[in-house]
Amino acid sequence: QVQLVESGGGLVQPGGSLSVSCVASGSIFRISGMGWYRQVPGQERELVASITRGGKTNYADSVKGRFTISRDIAKNTVYLQMNSLKPEDTAAYYCNAHQERPVESDYWGKGTQVTVSS
């Protein structure tokens, strides 16, 4: 089992910046990759950014050039730095950890709200 706890988020004006963090605990040695997803009520959860165990990153087209995912292995923490925020970035942001072996599984945090509004 893997436990994920997000922090950060909040209210920010358009054009502003915000950072969210996710601390992983438990069977973290089984994690093959981590990522951030977001969800707006009534819509499906969508991938925002991900990072593999090897450090390869991937971003949704809508956030490329504005968001940066990074990690601190020593702290078991993944970060999402969000710059040039837009109202359409408003959503609940969820941390995800993916496990491939011995059983493919996905673990989720409880989410943190990001609201971009003037």
Secondary structure, 3 states (H helix, E strand, C coil): CEEEEEEECEEECCCCCEEEEEEEEECHHHEEEEEEEEECCCCCCEEEEEEECCCCEEECCCCCCCEEEEEEHHHCEEEEEECCCCHHHCEEEEEEEEECCCCCEEEECCCEEEEECC
